[in-house]
Amino acid sequence: MKNATPIEVELKLALAPANIEALLSHPLLASQPSLTQTLANTYFDTPTNDLANARVAVRLRQIDERVLQTVKTAGKGGGGLSSRQEWEWPVTGNQLDQEGLAALPPFQGELAERLASLAPKLRTDFIRRSWQLTWQGSHIELVMDEGEIESGAYRTPICELELELKAGDPETLWSLAIALAEKIPLRPSDSSKASRGNALAAQQWSLPEATTPAQWLHRATLALDAYHDSQQGHYLNVAQDALAQLAEHPGLSADMQMQAKALPAALLGDGQPGIAYGVNLLTLSHRLALQSALS
């Protein structure tokens, strides 16, 4: 398996398909070599969704002739940034390695009894383009995924960026994301592909309550994710309300309030971001994350 204490640190950004060419021609990427792969992914769960309820994902991923088995726990963070435990190892064929699963920490408790009932639950198939970047002394893998989630009778498109820290300072993920957002309309996303697929199948998108600025930002980000997957206007209204609550929150400093107040107008009527949305939200998310780390 990957390592004994695997932690994945990444920042996820949603991208409108109309802006793919602008991303590919961005100066940070245009002169860099890239790798293009086709990824076919199957996620597993029990008939009663025990893994989803525990916020654990089990996946088989086929890349060319290789098959990898991956386990991920719930991410911690917000504003697109998350850190989570991840284990990944090669397997033979398209059957789960039950013995390997049973050895991992997430399956030492009640979930151990559910391993035998795991079955395919949803698929995510996409084309991945990846770049290995050196940014401010850190090694960051930037990937763009374009494809589709298939869950039950429902489908929704995938078009997103992931910035994963391979070595270096997590702070550099924020600065790279902001550098991209200054040229390309991007919005942070707090929803994994697995959680999107689970919500899609159930046609239920749960949103957290909020009281602090970081919680209002997280609620707005998840509501936008829900809107784009459900196409239900209610979630766009929730996102706008959460942004308004954030902008008026007394816990923000005056300059942070100015950044927050710029967000509603920078979110277009179709729920897609303008340039100012991505830059201001990422900057605000970074500052709130720093405040949380220091408190």
C-alpha positions as CSV (number, residue, x, y, z in Angstrom):
1,M,0.0,0.0,0.0
2,K,1.0,3.6,-0.4
3,N,2.3,4.3,3.1
4,A,1.5,3.8,6.7
5,T,0.1,7.3,7.4
6,P,-1.2,8.5,4.0
7,I,-2.5,12.1,3.9
8,E,-3.7,13.6,0.6
9,V,-3.8,17.4,0.6
10,E,-5.5,18.9,-2.4
11,L,-7.5,21.9,-3.6
12,K,-10.5,21.3,-5.9
13,L,-11.8,23.9,-8.4
14,A,-14.8,23.6,-10.7
15,L,-14.4,24.7,-14.3
16,A,-17.0,25.5,-16.9
17,P,-16.4,23.5,-20.1
18,A,-16.4,26.7,-22.1
19,N,-13.2,27.7,-20.3
20,I,-11.2,24.5,-20.9
21,E,-9.2,26.0,-23.8
22,A,-8.4,29.1,-21.7
23,L,-6.9,26.8,-19.1
24,L,-4.9,24.8,-21.6
25,S,-3.4,28.0,-23.0
26,H,-2.6,29.5,-19.6
27,P,1.1,30.4,-19.4
28,L,1.6,28.2,-16.4
29,L,0.5,25.1,-18.4
30,A,1.0,25.9,-22.1
31,S,4.8,25.3,-22.0
32,Q,4.7,22.3,-19.7
33,P,4.4,18.6,-20.8
34,S,1.2,16.9,-19.8
35,L,0.0,13.3,-19.5
36,T,-3.4,12.3,-20.8
37,Q,-5.1,9.2,-19.4
38,T,-8.5,7.5,-19.6
39,L,-9.8,6.6,-16.1
40,A,-12.7,4.2,-15.5
41,N,-13.8,4.2,-11.8
42,T,-16.2,2.0,-9.9
43,Y,-17.2,3.0,-6.3
44,F,-18.5,0.4,-3.9
45,D,-20.9,0.5,-1.0
46,T,-23.4,-1.7,0.9
47,P,-27.1,-1.8,0.1
48,T,-27.7,0.5,3.1
49,N,-24.9,2.9,2.1
50,D,-22.8,2.3,5.2
51,L,-19.6,3.6,3.6
52,A,-21.3,6.8,2.5
53,N,-22.8,7.3,5.9
54,A,-19.3,6.8,7.5
55,R,-17.8,9.2,4.8
56,V,-15.5,6.5,3.5
57,A,-15.0,5.8,-0.2
58,V,-13.8,2.5,-1.8
59,R,-12.9,2.6,-5.4
60,L,-11.4,0.5,-8.2
61,R,-9.8,2.5,-10.9
62,Q,-8.6,1.2,-14.2
63,I,-5.9,3.1,-16.0
64,D,-4.9,1.4,-19.3
65,E,-4.1,-2.2,-18.2
66,R,-3.6,-1.4,-14.5
67,V,-6.2,-1.6,-11.8
68,L,-5.8,0.3,-8.5
69,Q,-7.8,0.0,-5.3
70,T,-8.3,3.1,-3.3
71,V,-9.8,3.9,0.1
72,K,-10.4,7.6,1.1
73,T,-11.8,9.0,4.3
74,A,-13.7,12.3,4.6
75,G,-11.8,15.4,3.8
76,K,-11.3,18.1,6.4
77,G,-11.2,21.7,5.2
78,G,-13.3,24.1,3.1
79,G,-13.2,26.6,0.3
80,G,-12.0,23.8,-2.0
81,L,-9.0,22.7,0.2
82,S,-9.2,19.3,1.9
83,S,-6.8,16.9,3.6
84,R,-7.8,13.3,4.0
85,Q,-6.4,9.9,4.6
86,E,-5.9,7.8,1.4
87,W,-4.6,4.3,0.7
88,E,-4.0,3.0,-2.8
89,W,-2.5,-0.2,-4.1
90,P,-2.6,-2.3,-7.3
91,V,-4.9,-5.3,-7.6
92,T,-5.4,-8.1,-10.1
93,G,-8.7,-8.0,-12.1
94,N,-11.8,-6.1,-11.1
95,Q,-12.6,-7.7,-7.8
96,L,-12.1,-6.0,-4.5
97,D,-9.1,-7.0,-2.3
98,Q,-11.1,-7.8,0.8
99,E,-8.1,-8.8,2.8
100,G,-6.4,-5.5,2.0
101,L,-9.5,-3.5,3.0
102,A,-9.8,-5.4,6.3
103,A,-6.3,-4.3,7.3
104,L,-7.0,-0.6,7.1
105,P,-8.1,1.6,10.0
106,P,-11.5,2.6,8.6
107,F,-12.5,-1.1,8.7
108,Q,-11.4,-1.9,12.2
109,G,-14.8,-1.0,13.8
110,E,-18.4,-1.6,12.7
111,L,-17.6,-1.3,9.0
112,A,-15.5,-4.6,9.2
113,E,-18.8,-6.5,9.4
114,R,-20.0,-4.8,6.2
115,L,-17.1,-5.7,3.9
116,A,-18.8,-8.9,2.5
117,S,-21.8,-6.9,1.3
118,L,-19.9,-4.3,-0.7
119,A,-21.1,-4.0,-4.3
120,P,-20.7,-1.5,-7.2
121,K,-22.7,1.6,-6.5
122,L,-21.7,4.3,-9.0
123,R,-19.2,5.1,-11.8
124,T,-17.1,8.0,-12.7
125,D,-15.4,7.9,-16.1
126,F,-13.3,10.7,-17.4
127,I,-10.3,11.9,-19.4
128,R,-7.5,13.2,-17.1
129,R,-4.9,15.6,-18.2
130,S,-2.1,16.1,-15.6
131,W,0.9,18.4,-15.2
132,Q,3.8,18.2,-12.7
133,L,4.5,21.8,-11.6
134,T,7.1,23.4,-9.5
135,W,5.5,26.4,-7.8
136,Q,7.2,28.5,-5.2
137,G,9.5,25.6,-4.3
138,S,6.7,23.0,-4.0
139,H,5.9,20.1,-6.2
140,I,2.2,20.3,-7.2
141,E,0.3,17.9,-9.5
142,L,-2.4,19.7,-11.4
143,V,-5.0,17.6,-13.0
144,M,-8.1,18.4,-15.1
145,D,-10.8,15.8,-15.2
146,E,-13.5,15.9,-17.9
147,G,-16.2,13.2,-18.1
148,E,-19.3,12.0,-16.3
149,I,-20.7,10.6,-13.1
150,E,-23.3,7.8,-13.5
151,S,-25.2,7.0,-10.4
152,G,-28.5,5.0,-10.5
153,A,-30.7,6.5,-13.3
154,Y,-28.9,9.8,-13.2
155,R,-25.8,11.4,-14.8
156,T,-24.0,14.7,-14.3
157,P,-20.9,16.1,-16.0
158,I,-17.4,16.2,-14.5
159,C,-15.3,19.3,-15.3
160,E,-12.8,20.1,-12.5
161,L,-9.3,20.8,-11.5
162,E,-7.5,19.2,-8.6
163,L,-4.2,20.7,-7.2
164,E,-2.5,18.0,-5.1
165,L,0.5,18.7,-3.0
166,K,3.2,16.2,-3.7
167,A,6.0,17.8,-1.7
168,G,6.4,21.2,-0.1
169,D,4.2,23.8,1.6
170,P,0.4,23.5,1.5
171,E,0.3,27.3,1.4
172,T,1.5,27.1,-2.2
173,L,-1.8,25.4,-3.3
174,W,-3.6,28.6,-2.5
175,S,-1.2,30.9,-4.4
176,L,-1.3,28.6,-7.4
177,A,-5.1,28.4,-7.4
178,I,-5.3,32.2,-7.1
179,A,-2.8,32.7,-10.0
180,L,-5.0,30.5,-12.2
181,A,-8.3,32.2,-11.0
182,E,-6.9,35.6,-12.0
183,K,-7.1,34.5,-15.7
184,I,-9.8,31.8,-15.7
185,P,-13.3,31.8,-14.1
186,L,-13.0,29.1,-11.4
187,R,-15.0,28.3,-8.3
188,P,-13.8,26.2,-5.3
189,S,-15.7,22.9,-4.8
190,D,-16.0,21.0,-1.6
191,S,-17.7,17.9,-3.0
192,S,-15.9,14.7,-4.0
193,K,-16.9,12.7,-7.0
194,A,-18.2,9.9,-4.7
195,S,-20.3,12.3,-2.6
196,R,-21.7,13.9,-5.7
197,G,-22.7,10.5,-7.1
198,N,-24.3,9.4,-3.8
199,A,-26.4,12.6,-3.6
200,L,-27.3,12.2,-7.3
201,A,-28.6,8.7,-6.8
202,A,-30.6,9.7,-3.8
203,Q,-31.7,13.1,-5.3
204,Q,-30.9,14.6,-1.9
205,W,-28.3,17.2,-1.3
206,S,-27.7,17.8,2.4
207,L,-26.2,21.2,3.4
208,P,-24.6,22.0,6.8
209,E,-25.9,24.7,9.1
210,A,-23.7,27.7,9.6
211,T,-22.8,30.2,12.2
212,T,-19.1,31.1,11.7
213,P,-17.7,32.8,8.5
214,A,-15.9,29.6,7.5
215,Q,-19.2,27.6,7.9
216,W,-21.1,30.1,5.8
217,L,-18.5,29.9,3.1
218,H,-18.6,26.1,3.2
219,R,-22.4,26.1,3.0
220,A,-22.3,28.4,0.0
221,T,-19.7,26.3,-1.8
222,L,-21.7,23.0,-1.2
223,A,-24.9,24.7,-2.3
224,L,-23.3,25.7,-5.6
225,D,-22.1,22.2,-6.0
226,A,-25.6,20.9,-5.4
227,Y,-27.1,23.4,-7.8
228,H,-24.9,22.4,-10.7
229,D,-25.6,18.7,-10.1
230,S,-29.3,19.0,-9.4
231,Q,-30.2,22.0,-11.6
232,Q,-32.7,23.0,-8.8
233,G,-32.8,26.8,-8.4
234,H,-33.4,26.4,-4.7
235,Y,-29.7,25.6,-4.2
236,L,-28.6,28.6,-6.1
237,N,-30.8,30.7,-3.8
238,V,-29.3,29.0,-0.8
239,A,-25.8,29.8,-2.0
240,Q,-26.6,33.5,-2.6
241,D,-28.2,33.7,0.9
242,A,-25.1,32.1,2.5
243,L,-22.8,34.5,0.7
244,A,-25.0,37.4,1.9
245,Q,-24.8,36.1,5.5
246,L,-21.0,35.7,5.1
247,A,-20.6,39.3,3.9
248,E,-22.5,40.7,6.9
249,H,-20.8,38.5,9.5
250,P,-19.4,40.5,12.4
251,G,-16.5,38.0,12.7
252,L,-14.9,39.3,9.5
253,S,-12.4,42.2,9.5
254,A,-13.3,45.2,7.4
255,D,-11.1,44.2,4.5
256,M,-12.4,40.6,4.6
257,Q,-16.0,42.0,4.5
258,M,-15.1,43.9,1.4
259,Q,-13.9,40.6,-0.3
260,A,-17.1,38.8,0.9
261,K,-19.4,41.6,-0.3
262,A,-17.9,41.3,-3.8
263,L,-18.9,37.6,-4.1
264,P,-22.7,37.8,-4.8
265,A,-22.3,40.1,-7.8
266,A,-19.4,38.1,-9.2
267,L,-21.6,34.9,-9.3
268,L,-23.4,35.0,-12.6
269,G,-27.1,34.1,-13.1
270,D,-26.4,30.6,-14.2
271,G,-24.3,29.9,-11.1
272,Q,-21.0,30.2,-12.9
273,P,-18.3,32.4,-11.4
274,G,-16.8,35.5,-12.8
275,I,-13.1,36.1,-12.4
276,A,-13.7,38.2,-9.2
277,Y,-15.6,35.3,-7.6
278,G,-12.8,32.8,-7.7
279,V,-10.1,35.3,-6.7
280,N,-12.0,36.8,-3.8
281,L,-13.4,33.5,-2.5
282,L,-10.0,31.7,-2.7
283,T,-8.3,34.7,-0.9
284,L,-11.0,34.8,1.7
285,S,-10.9,31.0,2.2
286,H,-7.1,31.1,2.6
287,R,-7.4,33.8,5.3
288,L,-10.1,32.0,7.2
289,A,-8.0,28.8,7.1
290,L,-5.0,30.7,8.5
291,Q,-7.2,32.1,11.3
292,S,-8.5,28.7,12.1
293,A,-5.0,27.2,12.3
294,L,-3.8,30.0,14.6
295,S,-6.8,29.9,17.0
